[in-house]
Amino acid sequence: MKRSYVKVVSILLGLSFLAALLLEAQGQRRRPPRGDQKRNMIVLYHQAPSDSHRQYVQSIGGQVRKKFRRIPAMAVRMSENAIEALSRRREVRLIEPDYTVFADLTPNDPRFNELWGLSNTGQSGGTPGADISAEEAWDITTGSSNVVVGVIDEGIQTTHPDLDANIWVNPDEVVDGNDNDGNGLIDDINGWDFFNNDNSVFDGLGDDHGTHVAGTIGAEGNNGTGVTGVNWTVQLMSLKFLGPQGGSTSDAISAIEYATDKNVPITNNSWGGGGFSQALLDAINACNCLFVAAAGNSGVNTDSSPHFPSSYTSSNIISVASTTRTDARSGFSNFGATSVDLGAPGSSILSTEPNNTYGLKSGTSMASPHVAGVAALLLANDPSLTTAQLKSTILDNVDPISSMSGITVTGGRLNAAAALGAAPPPPPPPPPPPPTCPAGSIDFNSFGLGAYSNQDGSGTVAVEDGGATLFMQGNRWRRSTQSFNVTANTVIEFEYSSSSQGEIHGIGFDEDQTLTNNTRIFQFFGTQNWGGAFQFSPRYSGSGSFESFSIPVGQSYTGSSMRLVLVNDKDAGAGTNTGRFRCVRITDGDPPDPPMTIYEEDFDDGSANGWTKTNGTTDLWRVASDCVPPASGSFTFAFSRANPNCDYDVGTAVGTATSPVIDSSGASSATLTFNHFWETESFNGQFDRMFIEVSTNGGSTWTLLREINSATSNPSGFIGESFNVTPSSQFQLRFRFDSEDNIANNFLGWYIDDIVLTGQ
């Protein structure tokens, strides 16, 4: 059985009692009628209530039910006589009823299989296009797991297969029986149940309204299951305060304060009823969120018959009416030219329900989550949007429709695609920091302007855009550093960019400290050739990007002391050239040393020279001259047996050949090379296998360099191998052969030759 809700609020207090409690416009209090019947009330103070205020309430027979965190108020239960006494206290600003409110829901219509509110193609008698244009919006974004929407409602089935991946998880809480985030609530992992005051945000079938609302905002999209929400990806925070017979204003305030404490940017509020509550209004004003509210289902003009909370005039509220699949106003929907902002699909909306099911519901409760969902899409596309920008972007980009004209602020129905298209594009990422120049470089991004000297004529230089920018007319700028000698190995490395292609944009050297027009200059790109300098290509690198160049200066010039020169030259009066330089480094030194030979062995003398062997069969590893591979005439260190057939016709055999300990600790890096040949038995990579291994601890442990079997390679002659290895004072090399069956074979075996270990 589906639960139906009373659409007319049952006020818990008698009308005469309410009239006595409400403030006059002048701020005077009226005394409530006397009596002993206790009522749930909200007491607002001028300042945050202290323990003495709590004690006074208790002293007059009252009970403090909760103290709010964001507004100076307490929820109390007390008799009429106690209310009268409390109302006379100077610190009390206002006493008002703790109203009961209800979900804004109407009876169900027949189930439809299509989500016409997201994409209306005319199904079931609808009008094509009478939807929020979700498909077009999804071309821009389908949501983000970084956006949280607080669902202030009934609970949400967090395990629903169309919701479970989008349920908010408190990052500061662990389910361990402790209040990890220090907010006074234990194990509030997915939100909180303020109705039952526990962390179980789902209590079964009674939470169908909250589960339905959550699905419209963010049922998982593109998951092959059920429906999709306005957002395919989002975080849904369950803030339950409604029970089977509605919920209290004080619990709604607690839910709003929870969302405020967690910096939730959007809350959906598909509920209403009760009278004006200053405490509730204060809580909404204190929330830094977009407060999306259902306009109500009484079919009345809320300009004259307010519906709360949607009729509050807070700047962060959007009040939502309901539209049908033909863009008409739903007959049950409230409206108001100044109190209701826009319409959204709310009749016969298909969404998630408890027990992993789906169902149709109607009401402004169903319209409101469409708007909250679009707000979440906007934040996914641009996280920098403020609450005010979210609201204005949604309201400024509705589809004008006749049914909303004159009875809502915008006169239109929600349009997600238009809102996303109108939203300012995400700000560009900040520019990357200037590059860090290599050690020893002249960094033109950080050197002061005094580092340059103007040699002739006028001109300016500035450090900007990650480099030194030189604006010149007939000028040369010299870097005022110490001299250096150019040798045969001098190399200059630099990054360069130009915004114009003039006669000369270059970098070079001068031979003295004056740099006149008659001084020999080596110029590395440009249109002129000064002093026999070679030309460098490209001479123009293009605007907006730095290009790196490395020039072997010493190949063109060796000689006296030199200074670095930045050149940007053009005939005076012919225009201004711009050249940009950064990260200039002069490398001046001897060529690198050739690799040193640490160890070599070719076995040409016919001896093992310190190599040791282990054999499963006698005399298999040996230095051989009687059997050599067809492609080699050298002596080899071979896995072979001296016999006329030159084969190793044995069964199971395991043997190793290990080098002597080699001291390579003087090298920073090392390279191992050798030649080898093999012919062995194999079948699908099985039977005979060969292993090349090294050790850096004198043979305690071995590292495999390569494993070989003749199924992967069977060369016709010697081939070379090369490996980068780790130098060590206890370096050793090992060749290991393993014949894995007991069948004799007629194969030549494995031959090793020309072993060399080099280092730098």
Secondary structure, 3 states (H helix, E strand, C coil): CCCCCCCCCCCCCCHHHHHHHCCCCCCCCCCCCCCCCEEEEEEEECCCCCHHHHHHHHHCCCEEEEECCCCCEEEEEEEHHHHHHHHCCCCEEEEEECCEEEECCECCCCCCCCCCCCCCCCHHHCCCCCCCCHHHHHCCCCEEEEEEEEEEECCCCCCCCCCHHHECCCCCCCCCCCCCCCCCCCCCCCEEECCCCECCCCCCHHHHHHHHHHHHHHCCCCCCCCCCCCCCEEEEEEEECCECCEEEHHHHHHHHHHHHHCCCCEEEECEECCCCCHHHHHHHHHCCCEEEEECCCCCCECCCCCCCCCCCCCCCEEEEEEECCCCCECCCCCECCCCCCEEEECCCEEEEECCCEEEEEECHHHHHHHHHHHHHHHHHHCCCCCHHHHHHHHHCCCEECCCCCCCCCCCEECCHHHHHHHCCCCCCCCCCCCCCCCCCCECCCCCCHHHEEECCCCEEEEEECCEEEEEECCEEEEECCCCEECCCCCEEEEEEEECCCCCEEEEEEECCCCCCCCCCEEECCCCCCCCCCCCCCCCCCCCCCCEEEEECHHHCCCCCEEEEEEEEECCCCCCCEEEEEEEEEEECCCCCCCCEEEEEECCCCCCCCCCEEECCCCCCEEEECCCCCCCCCCCEEEECCCCCCCCCCCCCEEEEEECCCECCCCCCCEEEEEEEEEECCEECCEECEEEEEEECCCCCCCEEEEEECCCCCCCCCCEEEEEEECCCCCEEEEEEEEECCCCCCCCCEEEEEEEEEEEC
